[in-house]
């Protein structure tokens, strides 16, 4: 039996059909005067000035009652997706994700998504390749199920650090991943704190780039740390640290470092006055924590009184947890873009803040077609 297309007509729609002067969105439309004395072009201009913007009309809708909106999640960070769902009042959609004996992913949608605006939450964190392929398979299934629009919500974008040819004969992997997501069928993308903002240019689809700084700034404002100085651990993160410093009203310092090998860095010296100050290191990713602990040592050598650290993405691979535990750091604040390993959850020095509310507000704005830029504040 072939599946038919079901069109739902609401009571408001029927009423609008019987009243030609009332549009279907419920907004009152004044009848045009019989003899206005103006031409068609002037009438259209006048109506355009008086018309209510479409975004405002859509903003009155409730996502929990919107049948044309669905939220799905992969296996990378389902707790975050469920928390986002609670913020916007929408449950995470039912899917079936399994692995064959050889590791191949099997994905099946258990809900109808025909004509639906779909959001898929899946950070490409460890194991990166497994979660990436899972995301690609999910996008393909949604596309073949006739979803109206597919927005990938990727809180952590794997391969983001391979965004240029810094050595001969290397791949620009960040661009490759962008091509894969687009080819799979993604119509839009939502990211949090890309390692390099220019990665947005690798996509030929609309990209919304959020920052976790509003969540982090609120936390450190509440701590009200004395004599605070914000520190960038390298030259590449100066813009990020400067923005944070402006928000908390603190001066900025920079640690000059030289990378000697992959995942190996050597801190050179501190630029700025940190003597007797409470220092806050701001970064986007904490991977092996090698840069972080060497930055801490450099700050204490320059006379810092106390050192905190904050980052958007707690990758925490290899010896990262031991390095943080044995360091002189007072506290490391991260967000839940990536689920913490069990050992990291047990470490008192690491505090996790949630960005579910921020992502939920962005998802709602994208679906309602309202401004996302207001979330930057």
FENNOR-V280459 format. One line per field, one symbol per residue. ss: DSSP state (h for helix, s for strand, l for the rest). phi: phi as a letter, one per 20 degrees, with the letter a starting at -180 (. if undefined). psi: psi as a letter, one per 20 degrees, with the letter a starting at -180 (. if undefined). A space follows every 50 residues. Layout:
ss: ???
phi: ???
psi: ???
This chain:
ss: llllllllllhhhhhhhhlllslllllslllllllllllhhhhhhhhhhh lllhhhhhhlllhhhlllsssssllllhhhhhhhhhhhlllsllsssssl llllssssslllllllsssssllllllhhhhhhhhhhhhhhhhhllllss ssssllllllllllllllllllhhhhhhhhhhhhlllsssssllllhhhh hhlllsssssllhhhhhhhhhhhllllsssssllhhhhhhhhhhhhhhll sssssssssssllssssssssllllllssssssssslllhhhhhhhhhhh hllllssssssssslllllhhhhhhlllllsssssllllllhhhhlllls sssllhhhhhhhhhhhhhllllhhhhl
phi: .efeeddedefffffffecfedffenffdfffffcemdfgfffffffffe ffgffffffffdffdefdcbccbeefbfgffffggffdmcfffecccccf genfedcbfdcfcfmdedcdeafeeffgffffffffffffffffemffbd deddgcefmffddaeecfmdeefffffgffffffpfebcccclfgcfffg ffedcfcddeceggffggffffflfflfcecefbffdffffffffffemc fdccdecceeagmcccfebedpecfmeeecedbecdeemfffffffffff feofebcdbbbfdeflelegfffffeeeffaddcdefcfffgfffeeffe dddedffffffffffffemdfeffffe
psi: pqprpppporhhgghhhinijorhjippppqpqhnhjqrhghgggghhhi qpqhhhghhiqphhjoikpqprqaigmhhgghhghhhjkpqpqproprpr hjiqqppppjqpjpjqoppoonqmapoghghghggghggggggijkqgpo pponhpoqjhimjrniqqlqqnhhhghghggghhjpiqqprpmqhphihh iiqjrppporpihhggggghhhhlpqlpppppirhhjggghggghhhilq rpqpppqpphrpjpqopfrporojpjqopopprhpoeijggghhggghgh hjjqgqprqqqgomglrcjgghgghjrjpgqoprrkhppqqhhhhiohip ppqpjggghghggggggilrphhhii.
